Amino acid sequence: MTSYDTIIPETASGEEAAVIAAAISIHLRAEERAALINTNDESKSWTGKRWAFANRLEQQRLTGGRIPLSAPTDAWASVGRRDRY
């Protein structure tokens, strides 16, 4: 648990201290969630998906070939750039 003794001014009333502590807690929870999403978000990676995507393009007769690692991981954006693969 975080100690708010060094953050909350001694002159703060009980209500002010509660509001400051709540705001800090909300901010810290949001930061933790953002960090968790960024580390666990597999949708931002082509790992194991590039060749399946290339195969789907080939099956749809949209070309296939090699999908670069720099290609967008969003399928719609990648299809729009298929002429560059």
C-alpha positions in Angstrom: 0.0 0.0 0.0 1.2 3.5 -0.8 1.9 5.9 2.0 0.4 9.3 1.3 2.0 11.0 4.3 4.7 12.7 2.2 2.2 13.7 -0.6 -0.7 15.1 1.3 0.0 18.5 2.9 -0.3 18.7 6.7 -2.7 21.7 6.3 -5.2 19.6 4.2 -8.6 18.9 5.8 -9.8 15.4 6.0 -12.0 15.8 2.9 -9.1 17.3 0.9 -6.8 14.5 2.0 -9.3 11.9 1.0 -9.7 13.5 -2.5 -6.0 13.7 -3.0 -5.5 10.1 -1.9 -8.4 8.9 -4.2 -7.0 10.8 -7.2 -3.5 9.3 -6.7 -5.0 5.8 -6.3 -7.0 6.2 -9.5 -3.9 7.5 -11.4 -1.8 4.6 -10.1 -4.4 2.0 -11.1 -4.7 3.5 -14.6 -0.9 3.4 -15.0 -0.9 -0.3 -13.9 -3.6 -1.2 -16.3 -1.9 0.6 -19.2 1.4 -1.2 -18.4 -0.4 -4.5 -18.2 -2.2 -3.9 -21.6 1.1 -2.9 -23.3 3.0 -6.0 -22.1 0.2 -8.5 -22.8 -1.2 -7.1 -26.1 -0.6 -9.8 -28.6 -2.5 -7.9 -31.3 0.5 -5.6 -31.7 2.7 -8.5 -32.8 2.9 -10.5 -36.0 4.3 -13.5 -34.1 2.8 -16.6 -35.6 0.3 -14.6 -37.7 2.2 -13.3 -40.7 2.1 -16.4 -42.8 -1.5 -17.1 -42.0 -2.3 -13.6 -43.1 -0.3 -14.0 -46.3 -2.1 -17.3 -47.0 -5.5 -15.6 -46.5 -4.5 -12.9 -49.0 -3.4 -15.5 -51.5 -6.7 -17.5 -51.1 -8.6 -14.3 -51.8 -6.4 -13.7 -54.8 -5.2 -10.5 -53.4 -1.5 -11.6 -53.6 0.3 -13.4 -50.8 4.0 -13.4 -50.5 6.0 -12.2 -47.6 4.4 -9.9 -45.1 7.1 -7.6 -43.5 7.4 -7.3 -39.8 6.9 -3.5 -40.2 3.4 -4.1 -41.7 0.5 -2.9 -39.6 -0.9 -5.7 -37.4 -4.4 -4.5 -38.1 -5.7 -6.7 -41.0 -7.7 -3.9 -42.7 -4.7 -1.6 -42.8 -2.5 -4.4 -44.0 -4.8 -5.3 -46.8 -4.8 -1.7 -48.0 -1.0 -2.0 -48.3 -0.9 -5.4 -50.0 0.5 -3.9 -53.2 3.7 -3.1 -51.3 4.4 -6.7 -50.1 
